[in-house]
Amino acid sequence: MKSLPSHFPSGIIFGIGLGYHIPLLLERTTFDYLFIVEPDIEQFFASLFCIDWCDLIQSIDGQGGCLFFNLGADKRSFVKNLENIAEDIGAFSLVRSFCYQHTPQAEINELITKWCNDFFLFQYGHGFFNDALTGLAHSIHLVEKSAQFLGWNKNSNIDFDTPIFIIGNGPSLDEAEEFIRQHHEQAIVVAAGTAVATLYRKGIPTDFHVLVERPYSNYKIFGDIVPAAVYREINLLV
């Protein structure tokens, strides 16, 4: 993109300075969400004497936009603060962001570096288009690494006698618990998603864990709900 359109989903301004650049930017482009990031609170104080913040805020509000200040920002809490805001206003609110650096300070450069390194945290996948793109990219990456894929050999001897229990979380798991407990040793137990944690709590071993998950947040969840030693005993199908 060589130039900004008249409207863009999100904007992040790094550095307030005296603030003159902000109304100039908003004269030509409106944003649904505008984030102003300034590590030096005194810079913001100086801008109060240079631009009309009241007029600016009323203009953004009149357009139906949202304005967020991150004053005193530091690289340790900056991204977490943005995550908290995104959880409140919408997980995809920062997926497309125009970033503008005004003040050439070392602190600002550190914040921008932090933002670039952690931007993937805001690319949540909830079944939308970007989720499909991420899944395809991961699949290509695995093919290039010669990862193991399940194949179908028509000449192989197939065991049709061993039952397979494909188990998902929900009320039906509780209803079938006794049956699974009695027969799991004669079957292949496949846990789908978070069912692996429920089976673990019930003391029923899992042979295969099936996942269709890509976001980093989901990876962290599965790292917490079952001990690592248990995962080492389970085959993973993804």
Buried (B, 14 or more C-beta within 10 A) or exposed (E): EEEBEEEBBBBBBBBBBBBEBBBEBBEEBBBBBBBBBBBBEEBBEBBEEEBEBEEBEEBBEEEEBBBBBBBEBEBEEBBEBBBEBBEEEEBBBBBEBBBBBBBEBEBBEBBBEBBEEBBEBBBBBEEEEBBEEBBEEEEEEEEEEEEEEEEEEEEEEEEEEEEEBEBBBEEEBEEEBEEBEEEBEEEBBBBBBBBBBBBBEEEBEBBBBBBEBBBBEBEEEBEEEBEEEBBEEBEEEE
